[in-house]
């Protein structure tokens, strides 16, 4: 129960400061869950974001649920999700009740403009972190360029390729590349073993 309560409070705190959602949340999660609490690793966190992007629902909530499940099973997933949702729901209800009366005030519009800039900074920071940990060799760079071109310039194609298709194709490419690498490594290890056997025979 102590772990469940701690998980709820941790994600409650993250939900309060989760401006921008999605990938803007990555630096906050890394600092709180990877560096401070050691509940997960950066590699796992990156995988959770990838899965969360491909599954229905809000990516930040999906990631919170994944981490909660890993730490404390179904109860942990529920605690993490509930903690993350508590403050945003309250804040959204308050804003929905009063925003229509204040949305046209210049000070409110200027505040939103500043918040949008901050969110852009958080997203760029998250992208740079993901780039450093994901684009690590020639294959991943080539895959990135292909997927980026297909998505960014999809309007010039006869039909725009859905994002889910791009994600599935990228996953398939990763599996194929890993299989090829494993076969090469196995063949190399076999050749080295054979050579070592010949040397011993001599």
C-alpha positions as CSV (number, residue, x, y, z in Angstrom):
1,X,0.0,0.0,0.0
2,X,2.9,2.3,0.7
3,X,4.1,1.9,-2.9
4,X,0.6,2.5,-4.3
5,X,0.2,5.6,-2.3
6,X,3.7,6.9,-3.3
7,X,2.9,6.1,-6.9
8,X,-0.4,8.1,-6.7
9,X,1.3,11.1,-5.1
10,X,4.2,11.0,-7.6
11,X,2.0,11.0,-10.6
12,X,-0.3,13.6,-9.0
13,X,2.7,15.9,-8.8
14,X,3.6,15.1,-12.4
15,X,0.1,15.8,-13.5
16,X,0.2,19.3,-12.0
17,X,3.2,20.3,-14.0
18,X,2.4,18.4,-17.2
19,X,2.1,21.4,-19.5
20,X,2.1,20.4,-23.2
21,X,1.5,16.7,-22.6
22,X,3.0,13.9,-24.6
23,X,6.6,14.3,-25.4
24,X,6.8,17.6,-23.4
25,X,6.4,15.3,-20.4
26,X,9.5,13.2,-21.2
27,X,12.1,15.4,-19.4
28,X,9.9,15.6,-16.3
29,X,9.4,11.8,-16.3
30,X,13.1,11.2,-16.8
31,X,14.2,13.4,-13.9
32,X,11.5,12.1,-11.5
33,X,11.2,8.4,-12.4
34,X,14.6,7.5,-13.9
35,X,17.1,9.7,-12.1
36,X,15.4,10.3,-8.7
37,X,13.3,7.2,-8.0
38,X,14.8,4.6,-10.3
39,X,11.4,3.1,-11.1
40,X,12.4,2.6,-14.8
41,X,15.2,3.1,-17.2
42,X,15.6,5.6,-20.0
43,X,15.5,2.8,-22.5
44,X,12.2,1.5,-21.1
45,X,10.8,5.0,-20.9
46,X,11.6,5.5,-24.6
47,X,9.8,2.3,-25.4
48,X,6.8,3.2,-23.4
49,X,6.5,6.5,-25.3
50,X,6.7,4.6,-28.6
51,X,3.9,2.2,-27.5
52,X,1.9,5.0,-26.0
53,X,2.0,7.0,-29.2
54,X,0.6,3.9,-31.1
55,X,-2.2,3.0,-28.7
56,X,-5.5,4.8,-28.2
57,X,-5.6,7.6,-25.6
58,X,-3.4,10.3,-24.3
59,X,0.2,9.4,-24.6
60,X,1.2,10.8,-21.2
61,X,-1.5,8.9,-19.5
62,X,-0.6,5.7,-21.4
63,X,3.0,6.0,-20.3
64,X,2.0,6.6,-16.7
65,X,-0.1,3.5,-16.8
66,X,2.8,1.4,-18.3
67,X,5.2,2.5,-15.6
68,X,2.6,1.9,-12.8
69,X,1.9,-1.6,-14.1
70,X,5.7,-2.4,-14.2
71,X,6.2,-1.1,-10.7
72,X,3.1,-2.5,-8.9
73,X,0.9,-4.5,-11.3
74,X,-2.7,-3.6,-12.0
75,X,-3.0,-1.6,-8.8
76,X,0.0,0.4,-9.7
77,X,-1.3,1.1,-13.2
78,X,-4.6,2.4,-11.7
79,X,-2.8,4.5,-9.0
80,X,-0.5,6.1,-11.6
81,X,-3.4,6.8,-14.0
82,X,-5.6,8.2,-11.3
83,X,-2.8,10.3,-9.9
84,X,-1.9,11.7,-13.3
85,X,-5.6,12.6,-14.1
86,X,-6.7,14.1,-10.8
87,X,-5.3,17.6,-11.1
88,X,-5.8,18.0,-14.9
89,X,-9.5,17.1,-14.5
90,X,-10.0,19.6,-11.7
91,X,-8.1,22.3,-13.6
92,X,-10.0,21.7,-16.8
93,X,-13.3,21.9,-15.0
94,X,-12.4,25.2,-13.5
95,X,-11.1,26.6,-16.8
96,X,-14.2,25.4,-18.6
97,X,-16.4,27.1,-16.1
98,X,-14.7,30.5,-16.2
99,X,-12.6,30.7,-19.4
100,X,-15.5,32.0,-21.6
101,X,-15.7,35.0,-19.4
102,X,-12.0,35.8,-19.5
103,X,-10.7,34.3,-22.8
104,X,-10.9,37.6,-24.6
105,X,-8.9,39.6,-22.0
106,X,-5.5,40.7,-23.5
107,X,-3.6,39.5,-20.4
108,X,-5.1,36.0,-20.7
109,X,-4.2,35.8,-24.4
110,X,-0.7,37.0,-23.7
111,X,-0.4,34.3,-21.0
112,X,-1.4,31.6,-23.4
113,X,1.1,32.9,-26.0
114,X,3.9,32.5,-23.4
115,X,2.7,29.1,-22.4
116,X,2.7,27.9,-26.0
117,X,6.4,29.0,-26.4
118,X,7.3,27.1,-23.2
119,X,5.6,24.0,-24.5
120,X,7.5,24.2,-27.8
121,X,10.8,24.3,-25.8
122,X,9.8,21.3,-23.8
123,X,8.9,19.3,-26.9
124,X,12.2,20.3,-28.6
125,X,14.1,19.1,-25.6
126,X,12.3,15.8,-25.6
127,X,12.9,15.4,-29.3
128,X,16.7,16.0,-28.8
129,X,16.8,13.4,-26.0
130,X,15.0,10.8,-28.1
131,X,17.3,11.6,-31.0
132,X,20.4,11.0,-29.0
133,X,19.2,7.6,-27.7
134,X,17.4,6.4,-30.8
135,X,19.4,7.5,-33.9
136,X,22.6,5.7,-33.0
137,X,23.9,4.3,-36.3
138,X,23.6,4.5,-40.1
139,X,20.5,2.2,-40.2
140,X,18.5,4.2,-37.7
141,X,19.5,7.5,-39.4
142,X,18.4,6.2,-42.8
143,X,15.1,4.9,-41.3
144,X,14.5,8.3,-39.7
145,X,15.1,10.2,-42.9
146,X,12.7,7.9,-44.9
147,X,9.9,8.1,-42.3
148,X,10.4,11.8,-42.0
149,X,10.2,12.3,-45.7
150,X,7.1,10.1,-46.1
151,X,5.3,12.0,-43.3
152,X,6.5,15.5,-44.0
153,X,6.0,15.3,-47.8
154,X,3.0,12.9,-47.8
155,X,0.9,15.6,-49.4
156,X,2.8,15.1,-52.7
157,X,1.9,11.4,-52.8
158,X,-1.3,10.1,-54.3
159,X,-2.5,9.2,-50.8
160,X,-1.1,10.3,-47.5
161,X,0.3,7.4,-45.5
162,X,-1.4,7.1,-42.1
163,X,0.9,7.6,-39.1
164,X,0.0,4.1,-37.7
165,X,1.3,2.5,-41.0
166,X,4.6,4.4,-40.7
167,X,5.0,3.2,-37.1
168,X,4.3,-0.4,-38.1
169,X,6.7,-0.2,-41.0
170,X,9.4,1.3,-38.8
171,X,8.8,-1.5,-36.3
172,X,9.0,-4.2,-39.0
173,X,12.2,-2.6,-40.3
174,X,13.7,-2.7,-36.8
175,X,12.9,-6.4,-36.5
176,X,14.4,-7.2,-39.9
177,X,17.6,-5.3,-39.1
178,X,18.0,-7.0,-35.7
179,X,17.5,-10.4,-37.3
180,X,20.1,-9.7,-39.9
181,X,22.6,-8.4,-37.3
182,X,22.0,-11.5,-35.1
183,X,22.6,-13.8,-38.0
184,X,25.8,-12.0,-38.9
185,X,27.0,-12.1,-35.4
186,X,26.2,-15.8,-35.1
187,X,28.1,-16.5,-38.4
188,X,31.0,-14.5,-37.2
189,X,31.1,-16.3,-33.9
190,X,30.9,-19.6,-35.7
191,X,33.8,-18.7,-38.0
192,X,35.9,-17.6,-35.0
193,X,35.2,-20.9,-33.2
194,X,36.1,-22.9,-36.3
195,X,39.4,-20.9,-36.7
196,X,40.2,-21.5,-33.0
197,X,39.6,-25.2,-33.5
198,X,41.9,-25.3,-36.5
199,X,44.6,-23.5,-34.5
200,X,44.3,-26.0,-31.7
201,X,44.6,-28.9,-34.2
202,X,47.8,-27.5,-35.6
